[in-house]
Amino acid sequence: MKEEKLMQHDPLAEADAILSEDFYGRAPRRRAAGTIPPADKPTHYKVICISMYTQDIEELDAKVLELKKRGWTKANKSQLIRLALAQLDLDKLTTPRQ
C-alpha cells in the first residue's frame, strides 16, 4: 500500500482511555497552571422549565412581537412574564369553585 493511505493514528491503541471516558465517566479536568479559574455561576436568577399550552405560548409570542413593534426592542417572554407577575394582585382574584 502507498504510504499516504496508511492510517496515521490507530484509534484502538488507546482502548483503555476510550473505555474509561465513555463507559466509566470522565475524570475531572485539572486546570492548567496559570489559567483563570471559572467564574462563579450567577445567583440572582435561575433557569427554569415550565409547561404551557401551545395557545398560551402563541399568545405570549404575539405579545412579545407587538412590544417589539412598539419600540421595546429587547422584549422577551421572560420579561413579559415578570411584568405580568409584578402586576398580579392575588387579593383581586375570585376564589375558584371546588
Secondary structure, 3 states (H helix, E strand, C coil): CCHHHCCCCCHHHHHHHHHHHHCCCCCCCCCCCCCCCCCCCCCCCCCCCCCCCHHHHHHHHHHHHHHHHCCCCCCCHHHHHHHHHHHCCHHHCCCCCC
